[in-house]
Amino acid sequence: IILTNMCMLYRKDGSFLVENRKKQDWPGLNFPGGHVEKDESILHSVVREIQEETGLTVEDPEFVSYYEWNLPEEGVRHLCLLFRASKWHGELHSSKEGEVFFITKNDLASYPLATDFDKILAICAKGLTI
């Protein structure tokens, strides 16, 4: 099992932060996040990954659910823990992972989406007005 995380940062105006991933293994818009490192708490991994990929320090990330990709042909299961947050501080900047920017749901059609991003967005946005 490969343990990962993603976090949706959202604003009151309905916009949310996405990352336009460059890596060819999973290109397109997605939420920032990454791997939980050995001996690292899941919560710490969320804060660390968001800071590394966006320059922002997330405050009080809320666990929402999980998403999984079972790849038996590769002998691996990816378990991604999904979080969301409306509080952060710092200066937004992109990283080697890809460009980060705020977007509205209506503007998603203008970009390629990473595999299953539509499903992950629906899970993370449940109960929110976006």
C-alpha positions as CSV (number, residue, x, y, z in Angstrom):
1,I,0.0,0.0,0.0
2,I,1.3,3.4,-1.0
3,L,-0.1,6.0,1.4
4,T,-0.6,9.5,0.0
5,N,-2.6,12.7,0.6
6,M,-4.3,15.6,-1.2
7,C,-5.7,18.8,0.2
8,M,-8.3,21.1,-1.3
9,L,-7.7,24.7,-0.3
10,Y,-10.9,26.6,-0.9
11,R,-12.1,30.2,-0.6
12,K,-15.5,31.7,0.3
13,D,-15.9,33.0,-3.3
14,G,-16.1,29.4,-4.5
15,S,-12.6,29.1,-6.0
16,F,-10.2,26.4,-5.0
17,L,-6.5,25.7,-5.5
18,V,-5.3,23.3,-8.1
19,E,-2.0,22.1,-9.4
20,N,-1.4,21.5,-13.1
21,R,0.9,18.5,-12.7
22,K,3.8,18.2,-15.2
23,K,4.6,14.5,-14.5
24,Q,3.5,12.2,-17.3
25,D,2.4,9.5,-14.9
26,W,-0.6,11.6,-13.8
27,P,-0.7,14.9,-15.7
28,G,-3.4,17.5,-15.5
29,L,-5.3,19.5,-12.8
30,N,-5.4,18.0,-9.4
31,F,-5.1,19.0,-5.8
32,P,-1.6,19.4,-4.3
33,G,-0.4,16.6,-2.1
34,G,2.0,13.7,-2.1
35,H,3.4,10.7,-0.2
36,V,3.4,10.1,3.5
37,E,7.0,9.5,4.4
38,K,8.2,6.7,6.7
39,D,7.6,7.6,10.4
40,E,5.7,10.8,9.4
41,S,2.3,11.5,10.8
42,I,-0.4,11.8,8.1
43,L,-1.4,15.3,9.3
44,H,2.2,16.4,9.1
45,S,2.6,15.0,5.6
46,V,-0.4,17.1,4.5
47,V,1.1,20.3,5.9
48,R,4.5,19.5,4.5
49,E,3.3,18.6,1.0
50,I,1.1,21.7,0.7
51,Q,4.0,23.9,1.8
52,E,6.5,22.3,-0.6
53,E,4.2,22.5,-3.6
54,T,2.4,25.8,-3.0
55,G,4.5,27.9,-0.5
56,L,1.4,28.0,1.7
57,T,1.2,26.7,5.3
58,V,-2.2,25.1,5.7
59,E,-4.0,25.5,9.1
60,D,-6.4,23.0,10.6
61,P,-6.8,20.6,7.6
62,E,-10.0,18.7,7.8
63,F,-10.0,15.0,6.9
64,V,-12.8,14.4,4.4
65,S,-12.5,10.8,3.1
66,Y,-10.2,8.6,1.0
67,Y,-9.7,7.6,-2.6
68,E,-8.0,4.5,-3.7
69,W,-6.5,3.1,-6.9
70,N,-6.0,-0.7,-6.8
71,L,-3.5,-1.7,-9.4
72,P,-3.1,-5.5,-9.1
73,E,-1.1,-5.7,-12.3
74,E,1.5,-3.6,-10.5
75,G,1.0,-5.3,-7.2
76,V,0.2,-2.1,-5.5
77,R,-2.7,-0.2,-4.0
78,H,-2.6,3.6,-3.7
79,L,-4.6,4.9,-0.7
80,C,-5.0,8.7,-0.8
81,L,-6.3,10.5,2.2
82,L,-8.3,13.5,1.2
83,F,-8.3,16.8,3.2
84,R,-9.7,20.3,2.8
85,A,-8.9,23.6,4.4
86,S,-10.1,27.2,4.3
87,K,-7.3,28.7,6.3
88,W,-3.6,29.1,5.3
89,H,-0.9,31.7,5.3
90,G,2.2,32.4,3.2
91,E,2.9,33.4,-0.4
92,L,1.6,31.2,-3.2
93,H,4.2,29.9,-5.6
94,S,4.5,27.0,-8.0
95,S,7.0,24.2,-7.7
96,K,8.6,21.6,-9.9
97,E,5.4,19.5,-9.5
98,G,3.5,22.0,-11.6
99,E,1.8,25.4,-11.7
100,V,-0.6,26.2,-8.9
101,F,-3.5,28.6,-9.1
102,F,-7.1,29.2,-7.9
103,I,-9.9,28.3,-10.2
104,T,-13.7,28.0,-10.2
105,K,-15.6,24.8,-11.1
106,N,-16.9,26.5,-14.2
107,D,-13.3,27.1,-15.5
108,L,-12.3,23.4,-15.2
109,A,-13.4,22.6,-18.7
110,S,-10.6,24.8,-20.1
111,Y,-7.9,22.4,-18.7
112,P,-7.0,18.8,-18.9
113,L,-7.9,17.0,-15.6
114,A,-5.8,14.3,-13.9
115,T,-7.4,10.9,-13.9
116,D,-10.4,10.8,-11.4
117,F,-10.0,14.4,-10.4
118,D,-13.7,15.0,-11.1
119,K,-14.5,12.3,-8.5
120,I,-12.0,13.5,-6.0
121,L,-13.3,17.1,-6.3
122,A,-16.9,15.9,-5.7
123,I,-15.7,14.1,-2.5
124,C,-13.7,17.1,-1.2
125,A,-16.4,19.7,-2.1
126,K,-19.3,17.8,-0.6
127,G,-21.3,20.2,1.6
128,L,-19.5,23.3,0.2
129,T,-20.7,25.9,-2.2
130,I,-18.3,25.9,-5.1
